[in-house]
Amino acid sequence: MKTAIVYSSTTGNTEQLANAIKEAAPDAYFSTADVADPSEVLSAELILLGSPAMGAEQLEDSMEEFFSGIEGQISGKTIGLFGSYDWGDGQMLSDWGERVKAAGANLKGIAKAQLAPDSQALEDAKALLN
Ligand SMILES: Cc1cc2nc3c(=O)[nH]c(=O)nc-3n(C[C@H](O)[C@H](O)[C@H](O)COP(=O)(O)O)c2cc1C
């Protein structure tokens, strides 16, 4: 099964989640959002997307740009989300999940970490592959 992992991260917290998933899925397409190839991502059976909470419960800019570019083409796809937040209790990720579902995709799950991921958050991120 082809898996694509695309993420953005400003201080490395979401990147730690992405790297944990990548270690568990070494053959996956793996890219930061700013240079990700939409056709590679859309050809995957499982798409895992990661972003920190930025702005006021917004996706980080490069992920917002990437995700809005594929949002109209993800109907029927299986998508898992991961990311890091601080004070917002992961509201950004819940909102993103609603956006994924509104676009007609199947939401596989959400793995979130407050600031740097602890071991449970890393396990939750890897479990998006299952
Ligand atoms: C400009 C800015 C805006 C942020 N906005 C939010 C927010 O709306 N909600 C929240 O829970 N955390 C917010 N945070 C905290 C980050 O999501 C948090 O530091 C996260 O761990 C960063 O992950 P990263 O290292 O992957 O970039 C913000 C941080 C910055 C610097």
The ligand as an SDF file (V2000), in Angstrom:
LIG
                    3D

 31 33  0  0  0  0  0  0  0  0999 V2000
    2.7600   32.3420   15.8370 C   0  0  0  0  0  0  0  0  0  0  0  0
    2.2810   31.1550   16.6330 C   0  0  0  0  0  0  0  0  0  0  0  0
    0.9290   30.8680   16.6620 C   0  0  0  0  0  0  0  0  0  0  0  0
    0.4420   29.7780   17.3900 C   0  0  0  0  0  0  0  0  0  0  0  0
   -0.9010   29.5290   17.4370 N   0  0  0  0  0  0  0  0  0  0  0  0
   -1.3620   28.5070   18.2010 C   0  0  0  0  0  0  0  0  0  0  0  0
   -2.7520   28.2550   18.2920 C   0  0  0  0  0  0  0  0  0  0  0  0
   -3.5870   28.9270   17.6830 O   0  0  0  0  0  0  0  0  0  0  0  0
   -3.1530   27.2300   19.0880 N   0  0  0  0  0  0  0  0  0  0  0  0
   -2.2790   26.4480   19.7890 C   0  0  0  0  0  0  0  0  0  0  0  0
   -2.7060   25.5270   20.4870 O   0  0  0  0  0  0  0  0  0  0  0  0
   -0.9330   26.6430   19.6850 N   0  0  0  0  0  0  0  0  0  0  0  0
   -0.4620   27.6520   18.9090 C   0  0  0  0  0  0  0  0  0  0  0  0
    0.8810   27.8730   18.8240 N   0  0  0  0  0  0  0  0  0  0  0  0
    1.8030   26.9390   19.4910 C   0  0  0  0  0  0  0  0  0  0  0  0
    2.4040   25.9280   18.4900 C   0  0  0  0  0  0  0  0  0  0  0  0
    1.3980   25.1940   17.8240 O   0  0  0  0  0  0  0  0  0  0  0  0
    3.3200   24.9620   19.2470 C   0  0  0  0  0  0  0  0  0  0  0  0
    4.4460   25.6850   19.7140 O   0  0  0  0  0  0  0  0  0  0  0  0
    3.7670   23.7680   18.4340 C   0  0  0  0  0  0  0  0  0  0  0  0
    4.4360   22.8600   19.2910 O   0  0  0  0  0  0  0  0  0  0  0  0
    4.6830   24.1390   17.2830 C   0  0  0  0  0  0  0  0  0  0  0  0
    4.9520   22.9480   16.5550 O   0  0  0  0  0  0  0  0  0  0  0  0
    6.1380   22.8410   15.4960 P   0  0  0  0  0  0  0  0  0  0  0  0
    7.4290   22.7780   16.2800 O   0  0  0  0  0  0  0  0  0  0  0  0
    5.8920   21.5880   14.7520 O   0  0  0  0  0  0  0  0  0  0  0  0
    6.0540   24.0570   14.6370 O   0  0  0  0  0  0  0  0  0  0  0  0
    1.3590   28.9540   18.0950 C   0  0  0  0  0  0  0  0  0  0  0  0
    2.7380   29.2510   18.0440 C   0  0  0  0  0  0  0  0  0  0  0  0
    3.1970   30.3280   17.3210 C   0  0  0  0  0  0  0  0  0  0  0  0
    4.6740   30.6220   17.2860 C   0  0  0  0  0  0  0  0  0  0  0  0
  1  2  1  0
  2  3  1  0
  2 30  2  0
  3  4  2  0
  4  5  1  0
  4 28  1  0
  5  6  2  0
  6  7  1  0
  6 13  1  0
  7  8  2  0
  7  9  1  0
  9 10  1  0
 10 11  2  0
 10 12  1  0
 12 13  2  0
 13 14  1  0
 14 15  1  0
 14 28  1  0
 15 16  1  0
 16 17  1  0
 16 18  1  0
 18 19  1  0
 18 20  1  0
 20 21  1  0
 20 22  1  0
 22 23  1  0
 23 24  1  0
 24 25  2  0
 24 26  1  0
 24 27  1  0
 28 29  2  0
 29 30  1  0
 30 31  1  0
M  END
$$$$
